[in-house]
Amino acid sequence: MFSGSPTAVLVFEDRQYTLPELDAQSGGLAAVLAADGVTAGGRVALMASTRPEFVIALHAIWRLGAAAVLISPSWKRDEVAHALALTRPGHALGDHPVLAELMPMRRLDEPVPAGDLAGDPPPGAADALLAFSSGTTGLPKAVRHTHDSLRAAVRHWRDALQLTAADRMQVMTPPSHILGLLNILTALHVGARLRLHRRFDVDVMLRSIETDRITVEMAVAPIALALAAHPDLESFDLSSLRFIVWGATPVTVAVAETVTRRAGVRWVPAYGSSELPVIACSALDGSVLDTVGRPVSGVDVQVVDAESGAPVAAGEIGEIRVRSDSLMVGYLPAEATAEVLCDGWFRTGDIGFLDDDGWLRITDRGKEMIKVRGFAVAPAEIEAVLHAHPAVVDCGVFGVPDPADGEAIVAAVALREPVGETELAELVGGRLASYKRPHRVVVVSEIPRLPSGKLLRRVLKERLWMSG
């Protein structure tokens, strides 16, 4: 599965791996998993921190024709339990105690002999990957990708960024998230040198750019903000960088321009989703920041009237739809797929327009999702936790712009008896991932709803935030 130069391609702390070494270790783990009973068409839950063993485990699973169910290491027990119930993996692999509590888990720290179970996934292997996205509503959904769709996504990312074996990259975003995973797969595909980090640390990031001579850097909003605010940014030698990619959230132009002014580094906005990882990418010369770029080669984008589905003219605002060979095959639960796929087109839920020159601009986020630090958060998931508190009569959750995180979560609650706002925020923080914790809890007299019971989220947002 791995092939190429014996030069180190993967670096983690003081460890280095060549492609033959990764090949041997993934082959050895594949043999162990086969002995455990993992077979083609099966599913293996993978919940691990950012480390080389994640990469080795992923390819070991694929060698057997099985699918990897990627579970975020930031998730709490209820979130992991939901993911397992939805995907029903037969085996588990990782380094996280929550997964080990819920099903038998082979630990990534267990020694595995180098093996010779070589080769690519068996012909006709079905799903390769199940990653999680909240889609547009409700609890997180499993996004099903095949080997073909992932190969197409890697090809699109390689071409959009003009990546080659001469590039050097580092990954500080979780590999269980599509952005981190895509960067790992693409770097290995082209033979670029890749450094993994356990977690984001702006000083470690800047020092690594210097010492490793990183050529392409990835950033989401919190990383960009940390760079702009760093008091000693000018003291680091960032001359090796071709550009920094801003993904997952819209570019905050003032922040991007501050980094460029202080460090001389250009930015490249890019746009994608878990369902279709690479949609559009801006010019590599960093000249345009107020657009997510033109559709990449191999991806079709159309803007349509949200009601009729008919394409609109250039410059007219509508719903953004996309199609490509890199598109997911569907969701789990399967019935959720019909909500977003229409005649081969994926309904992104985003609102925007294509200008006369084919540049795509996003003006609003359709539906109800909140995007925090690049992660999609479903308001309904937070509302379900708040409703479980005995003092909460009703609640509604929405997002507001936030310069650090892209969006901040606001929870409005109607109460039957007094309860501290901190207590409610901590309730969510204890049940869900930390990025889903409300930034602010507001007590209101009632939550606006239609007679049918549907929450009027936009009305609630206008009352509490847009009115000041």
C-alpha positions as CSV (number, residue, x, y, z in Angstrom):
1,M,0.0,0.0,0.0
2,F,2.9,2.4,0.8
3,S,5.6,2.7,-1.7
4,G,8.4,5.1,-2.5
5,S,11.6,6.5,-1.3
6,P,13.3,5.3,2.0
7,T,13.5,8.9,3.1
8,A,11.5,9.7,6.2
9,V,8.0,10.9,5.3
10,L,6.3,10.9,8.7
11,V,7.8,12.6,11.7
12,F,6.4,12.6,15.3
13,E,8.4,14.1,18.2
14,D,11.8,12.3,17.9
15,R,10.5,9.4,15.8
16,Q,10.8,9.2,12.0
17,Y,9.2,6.7,9.6
18,T,10.0,5.9,6.0
19,L,7.3,4.5,3.7
20,P,8.8,1.0,3.9
21,E,8.6,1.1,7.7
22,L,5.0,2.3,7.6
23,D,4.2,-0.4,5.1
24,A,5.8,-3.1,7.4
25,Q,4.0,-1.9,10.5
26,S,0.6,-1.6,8.9
27,G,1.1,-5.1,7.4
28,G,1.9,-6.4,10.8
29,L,-1.1,-4.8,12.4
30,A,-3.3,-6.0,9.6
31,A,-2.2,-9.6,10.3
32,V,-3.1,-9.2,14.0
33,L,-6.5,-7.7,13.2
34,A,-7.1,-10.6,10.7
35,A,-6.4,-13.0,13.6
36,D,-8.9,-11.1,15.7
37,G,-11.5,-11.7,13.1
38,V,-11.6,-8.5,11.1
39,T,-12.6,-9.3,7.5
40,A,-13.6,-7.5,4.3
41,G,-16.8,-5.5,4.7
42,G,-16.4,-5.3,8.5
43,R,-16.1,-2.1,10.5
44,V,-13.4,-1.2,13.0
45,A,-13.9,1.7,15.4
46,L,-10.8,3.9,15.6
47,M,-10.6,6.4,18.5
48,A,-7.0,7.7,18.9
49,S,-5.0,10.8,19.6
50,T,-2.9,12.3,16.8
51,R,0.1,9.9,16.5
52,P,1.8,7.7,13.8
53,E,-0.1,4.7,15.1
54,F,-3.3,6.3,13.9
55,V,-1.9,6.3,10.3
56,I,-0.7,2.7,10.6
57,A,-4.0,1.5,12.0
58,L,-6.0,3.2,9.3
59,H,-4.0,1.5,6.5
60,A,-4.0,-1.8,8.4
61,I,-7.8,-1.7,8.4
62,W,-7.9,-0.9,4.7
63,R,-5.6,-3.8,3.8
64,L,-8.3,-6.1,5.1
65,G,-11.0,-4.4,3.1
66,A,-12.7,-3.3,6.3
67,A,-13.9,0.3,7.0
68,A,-12.6,2.6,9.7
69,V,-15.1,4.3,11.9
70,L,-13.4,7.5,13.0
71,I,-14.4,8.6,16.5
72,S,-13.2,12.0,17.8
73,P,-10.9,11.6,20.9
74,S,-12.6,14.8,22.3
75,W,-16.0,13.0,22.5
76,K,-17.6,12.0,25.8
77,R,-19.3,8.7,26.6
78,D,-22.8,9.5,25.2
79,E,-21.4,10.8,21.9
80,V,-19.2,7.7,21.5
81,A,-22.1,5.4,22.4
82,H,-24.3,7.1,19.8
83,A,-21.6,6.6,17.1
84,L,-21.2,2.9,18.0
85,A,-24.9,2.3,17.9
86,L,-25.2,4.0,14.5
87,T,-22.3,2.2,12.8
88,R,-22.2,-1.1,14.8
89,P,-18.4,-1.9,14.4
90,G,-17.4,-5.4,15.1
91,H,-14.0,-4.4,16.5
92,A,-12.3,-1.5,18.2
93,L,-8.8,0.0,18.1
94,G,-7.4,3.0,19.8
95,D,-5.9,4.6,22.9
96,H,-8.9,6.1,24.5
97,P,-10.5,4.8,27.7
98,V,-14.1,5.8,26.7
99,L,-14.0,3.5,23.7
100,A,-12.5,0.7,25.9
101,E,-15.4,1.1,28.4
102,L,-18.0,0.6,25.7
103,M,-16.5,-2.3,23.7
104,P,-13.4,-4.6,23.7
105,M,-10.6,-2.5,22.3
106,R,-7.2,-3.5,21.0
107,R,-4.8,-0.8,22.3
108,L,-2.5,0.9,19.9
109,D,0.3,0.7,22.4
110,E,0.3,-3.1,22.3
111,P,3.5,-4.3,20.5
112,V,2.9,-5.6,17.0
113,P,5.5,-7.4,15.0
114,A,6.3,-6.1,11.5
115,G,4.3,-8.2,9.0
116,D,4.1,-9.1,5.4
117,L,0.3,-8.9,4.9
118,A,0.8,-6.8,1.8
119,G,-1.4,-5.4,-0.8
120,D,-4.2,-3.0,-1.4
121,P,-7.8,-3.5,-0.2
122,P,-9.5,-6.5,-1.8
123,P,-11.3,-5.8,-5.1
124,G,-14.9,-4.6,-4.5
125,A,-14.2,-3.5,-0.9
126,A,-17.2,-1.4,0.1
127,D,-16.9,1.5,2.5
128,A,-13.4,2.7,3.4
129,L,-14.3,5.3,6.0
130,L,-17.1,6.4,8.2
131,A,-16.5,9.9,9.5
132,F,-19.0,12.0,11.5
133,S,-20.8,15.1,10.5
134,S,-23.9,16.6,12.0
135,G,-25.1,17.3,8.5
136,T,-27.8,19.9,8.9
137,T,-29.9,18.8,11.8
138,G,-30.1,16.3,14.6
139,L,-27.4,14.1,16.2
140,P,-24.1,13.4,14.3
141,K,-24.4,11.3,11.2
142,A,-21.9,8.9,9.8
143,V,-20.5,10.0,6.4
144,R,-19.7,6.9,4.2
145,H,-16.7,7.3,1.9
146,T,-15.4,4.6,-0.4
147,H,-11.8,4.2,-1.5
148,D,-12.7,5.7,-4.8
149,S,-14.2,8.8,-3.3
150,L,-11.2,9.3,-1.0
151,R,-8.8,8.9,-3.9
152,A,-10.7,11.5,-5.8
153,A,-10.6,13.9,-2.8
154,V,-6.8,13.4,-2.4
155,R,-6.3,14.0,-6.1
156,H,-8.4,17.3,-5.9
157,W,-6.4,18.5,-2.8
158,R,-3.1,17.6,-4.4
159,D,-3.9,19.5,-7.6
160,A,-5.6,22.5,-5.9
161,L,-2.5,23.1,-3.7
162,Q,0.0,21.9,-6.3
163,L,1.5,19.6,-3.7
164,T,4.6,17.5,-4.6
165,A,7.2,15.4,-2.9
166,A,9.2,18.6,-2.3
167,D,6.7,20.0,0.1
168,R,6.8,19.7,3.9
169,M,3.6,19.9,6.0
170,Q,2.5,19.5,9.6
171,V,-0.9,18.5,11.0
172,M,-2.2,20.0,14.2
173,T,-5.9,19.3,13.6
174,P,-7.4,16.0,14.7
175,P,-7.1,13.2,12.1
176,S,-10.7,12.1,13.0
177,H,-11.8,15.4,11.3
178,I,-11.9,15.4,7.5
179,L,-9.4,18.3,7.2
180,G,-6.7,16.6,9.3
181,L,-7.3,13.2,7.6
182,L,-7.2,14.7,4.1
183,N,-3.9,16.4,4.7
184,I,-2.3,13.2,6.0
185,L,-3.6,11.1,3.1
186,T,-2.5,13.6,0.5
187,A,0.9,14.2,2.0
188,L,1.6,10.4,2.0
189,H,0.2,10.1,-1.5
190,V,2.6,12.7,-3.0
191,G,5.5,11.7,-0.7
192,A,5.7,15.0,1.1
193,R,7.4,15.1,4.5
194,L,4.7,15.3,7.2
195,R,5.0,16.1,10.9
196,L,2.2,15.1,13.3
197,H,1.6,16.9,16.6
198,R,-0.3,15.7,19.6
199,R,-2.2,19.0,19.9
200,F,-2.1,22.6,18.8
201,D,0.5,24.8,20.3
202,V,1.3,28.0,18.4
203,D,4.9,28.2,19.6
204,V,5.5,24.6,18.6
205,M,3.9,25.3,15.3
206,L,6.1,28.3,14.6
207,R,9.3,26.5,15.7
208,S,8.5,23.5,13.5
209,I,8.0,25.8,10.5
210,E,11.5,27.1,11.1
211,T,13.3,23.8,11.8
212,D,11.4,21.6,9.4
213,R,11.2,24.3,6.7
214,I,7.4,23.7,6.3
215,T,6.2,24.8,2.9
216,V,2.4,24.5,3.3
217,E,0.6,25.2,6.6
218,M,-3.0,24.5,7.5
219,A,-5.1,26.7,9.7
220,V,-8.6,27.0,11.1
221,A,-9.8,30.1,12.8
222,P,-8.3,29.6,16.3
223,I,-4.9,28.9,14.7
224,A,-5.1,32.0,12.5
225,L,-6.1,34.1,15.5
226,A,-3.2,32.7,17.6
227,L,-0.7,33.6,14.8
228,A,-2.1,37.1,14.5
229,A,-1.9,37.7,18.2
230,H,1.5,36.2,18.8
231,P,3.7,38.9,20.3
232,D,6.9,37.5,18.8
233,L,5.6,36.5,15.3
234,E,8.2,38.6,13.5
235,S,11.1,36.7,15.3
236,F,10.3,33.4,13.5
237,D,11.7,32.6,10.1
238,L,8.6,31.6,8.1
239,S,10.3,32.2,4.7
240,S,9.9,28.5,3.7
241,L,6.1,28.8,3.6
242,R,4.5,29.0,0.1
243,F,1.2,29.9,1.8
244,I,-1.2,29.1,4.7
245,V,-4.5,27.4,3.9
246,W,-7.5,28.8,5.8
247,G,-10.2,26.1,5.9
248,A,-13.3,25.0,7.8
249,T,-14.6,28.5,8.6
250,P,-14.9,31.7,6.5
251,V,-11.7,33.9,6.5
252,T,-11.6,36.7,8.9
253,V,-9.9,39.2,6.6
254,A,-8.5,41.5,9.3
255,V,-6.8,38.5,11.0
256,A,-5.3,37.2,7.7
257,E,-4.0,40.6,6.7
258,T,-2.4,41.1,10.1
259,V,-0.4,37.8,9.7
260,T,0.6,38.7,6.2
261,R,1.7,42.2,7.2
262,R,3.7,40.9,10.2
263,A,5.2,37.7,8.7
264,G,4.9,38.2,4.9
265,V,2.9,35.0,4.5
266,R,0.1,34.7,2.0
267,W,-3.3,32.9,2.7
268,V,-5.3,30.6,0.5
269,P,-9.0,30.2,1.4
270,A,-10.5,26.7,0.8
271,Y,-13.9,25.2,1.1
272,G,-15.0,21.7,1.7
273,S,-17.1,19.4,3.9
274,S,-17.0,16.0,5.4
275,E,-19.4,14.9,2.7
276,L,-17.3,16.3,-0.2
277,P,-13.9,17.1,1.2
278,V,-12.6,19.6,-1.5
279,I,-15.1,21.9,-3.2
280,A,-13.3,25.2,-4.0
281,C,-9.9,26.7,-3.5
282,S,-8.7,30.3,-3.9
283,A,-5.7,31.5,-6.0
284,L,-2.4,30.3,-4.6
285,D,-1.0,33.8,-4.9
286,G,-3.1,34.9,-1.9
287,S,-4.7,37.8,-3.8
288,V,-8.3,37.1,-2.9
289,L,-9.6,36.6,0.7
290,D,-13.3,37.5,0.4
291,T,-14.1,34.3,-1.6
292,V,-13.6,30.6,-1.0
293,G,-12.2,30.4,-4.6
294,R,-13.2,28.7,-7.8
295,P,-14.5,25.1,-7.9
296,V,-11.6,22.8,-8.2
297,S,-11.1,20.6,-11.3
298,G,-13.4,17.6,-11.0
299,V,-16.0,19.3,-8.9
300,D,-19.2,20.9,-10.3
301,V,-20.8,23.7,-8.3
302,Q,-24.2,25.2,-8.9
303,V,-26.3,27.8,-7.1
304,V,-30.0,27.2,-7.2
305,D,-33.2,28.7,-5.9
306,A,-33.8,27.1,-2.5
307,E,-37.5,26.5,-3.2
308,S,-37.6,25.4,-6.9
309,G,-34.1,23.9,-7.2
310,A,-33.7,25.8,-10.5
311,P,-30.2,27.3,-11.2
312,V,-29.9,31.0,-10.7
313,A,-27.9,33.5,-12.8
314,A,-24.4,34.6,-11.9
315,G,-24.4,37.0,-9.0
316,E,-27.8,35.8,-7.7
317,I,-27.8,34.4,-4.2
318,G,-29.1,30.8,-3.6
319,E,-28.4,27.4,-2.2
320,I,-25.0,26.0,-3.0
321,R,-25.0,22.4,-4.5
322,V,-22.0,20.4,-5.5
323,R,-21.2,17.0,-7.2
324,S,-18.0,15.1,-7.8
325,D,-16.5,11.6,-7.7
326,S,-15.3,12.6,-4.2
327,L,-18.9,12.8,-2.9
328,M,-19.8,10.5,-0.1
329,V,-22.1,7.5,-0.9
330,G,-24.5,8.4,1.8
331,Y,-25.1,8.7,5.5
332,L,-25.9,6.5,8.4
333,P,-28.8,6.5,9.2
334,A,-29.5,5.8,5.5
335,E,-32.8,7.7,5.6
336,A,-30.9,11.0,6.2
337,T,-29.2,10.7,2.8
338,A,-32.3,11.7,0.8
339,E,-32.4,15.0,2.6
340,V,-29.1,16.2,1.1
341,L,-28.7,14.3,-2.2
342,C,-30.8,15.3,-5.2
343,D,-30.1,13.8,-8.6
344,G,-26.4,13.4,-7.7
345,W,-26.0,16.9,-6.3
346,F,-25.2,17.4,-2.6
347,R,-27.1,20.2,-0.9
348,T,-24.4,21.9,1.2
349,G,-26.8,23.9,3.3
350,D,-24.7,27.0,2.6
351,I,-26.1,30.1,0.9
352,G,-24.0,32.1,-1.6
353,F,-23.4,33.0,-5.2
354,L,-21.0,32.5,-8.1
355,D,-19.8,35.8,-9.7
356,D,-19.3,36.4,-13.4
357,D,-15.7,35.0,-13.2
358,G,-16.7,31.8,-11.4
359,W,-15.6,32.8,-7.9
360,L,-17.7,31.3,-5.2
361,R,-18.8,33.5,-2.3
362,I,-20.6,32.2,0.8
363,T,-23.0,34.8,2.3
364,D,-24.8,32.7,5.0
365,R,-25.0,29.3,6.5
366,G,-28.2,27.6,5.5
367,K,-30.1,25.3,7.8
368,E,-29.1,25.5,11.5
369,M,-25.6,24.2,12.0
370,I,-23.1,26.0,14.1
371,K,-19.5,25.9,13.0
372,V,-17.1,26.1,16.0
373,R,-13.3,25.9,15.2
374,G,-14.1,24.0,12.0
375,F,-16.4,21.5,13.7
376,A,-20.1,21.2,12.8
377,V,-22.3,21.4,15.9
378,A,-26.0,20.5,15.7
379,P,-28.1,22.7,18.0
380,A,-30.5,19.8,18.6
381,E,-27.7,17.8,20.2
382,I,-27.1,20.5,22.8
383,E,-30.8,21.1,23.3
384,A,-31.3,17.4,24.1
385,V,-28.8,17.7,27.0
386,L,-30.3,20.9,28.3
387,H,-33.8,19.4,28.2
388,A,-32.6,16.7,30.5
389,H,-32.1,19.2,33.3
390,P,-35.2,19.2,35.6
391,A,-35.3,23.0,35.8
392,V,-35.4,23.5,32.0
393,V,-38.9,24.0,30.6
394,D,-37.7,24.7,27.0
395,C,-34.6,25.8,25.2
396,G,-33.1,26.8,21.9
397,V,-29.5,27.0,20.7
398,F,-28.0,29.0,17.9
399,G,-24.6,30.4,16.9
400,V,-23.3,34.0,16.6
401,P,-20.1,35.2,14.9
402,D,-17.0,34.9,17.0
403,P,-13.5,36.1,15.9
404,A,-11.7,33.3,17.7
405,D,-13.8,30.2,16.9
406,G,-15.8,31.2,13.8
407,E,-19.0,31.0,15.8
408,A,-19.9,30.9,19.5
409,I,-22.8,28.8,20.9
410,V,-25.6,30.6,22.6
411,A,-28.2,28.7,24.6
412,A,-31.6,30.3,25.5
413,V,-33.4,28.5,28.3
414,A,-36.9,28.9,29.8
415,L,-36.8,27.7,33.4
416,R,-39.4,26.5,35.9
417,E,-37.0,27.3,38.8
418,P,-33.8,29.3,39.2
419,V,-30.6,27.6,38.1
420,G,-27.1,29.0,37.5
421,E,-26.1,29.6,33.9
422,T,-22.7,28.1,34.6
423,E,-24.4,24.9,35.9
424,L,-26.2,24.5,32.6
425,A,-23.1,25.2,30.5
426,E,-21.1,22.7,32.6
427,L,-23.9,20.1,32.1
428,V,-23.4,20.3,28.3
429,G,-19.6,20.3,28.8
430,G,-19.7,17.2,30.9
431,R,-21.9,15.3,28.4
432,L,-20.5,16.5,25.0
433,A,-17.2,17.5,23.5
434,S,-15.7,20.7,24.9
435,Y,-16.3,22.7,21.7
436,K,-20.0,22.1,22.1
437,R,-20.2,23.8,25.5
438,P,-22.3,27.0,25.3
439,H,-20.3,30.2,25.3
440,R,-23.3,32.0,26.8
441,V,-26.6,30.8,28.5
442,V,-29.5,33.3,28.5
443,V,-32.7,32.9,30.5
444,V,-35.8,33.9,28.6
445,S,-39.5,33.8,29.4
446,E,-40.4,31.5,26.5
447,I,-38.9,29.8,23.4
448,P,-40.7,30.9,20.2
449,R,-42.3,27.9,18.4
450,L,-44.9,27.3,15.7
451,P,-48.2,25.6,16.7
452,S,-46.7,22.4,15.2
453,G,-43.9,22.7,17.9
454,K,-41.2,23.7,15.4
455,L,-38.6,25.9,17.1
456,L,-38.3,29.3,15.4
457,R,-34.6,29.5,15.8
458,R,-34.1,32.5,13.5
459,V,-36.7,34.5,15.5
460,L,-35.0,33.5,18.8
461,K,-31.6,34.6,17.4
462,E,-33.0,37.9,16.2
463,R,-34.6,38.7,19.6
464,L,-31.5,37.9,21.6
465,W,-28.6,38.8,19.5
466,M,-29.5,40.8,16.4
467,S,-31.5,43.2,18.5
468,G,-28.5,43.8,20.7
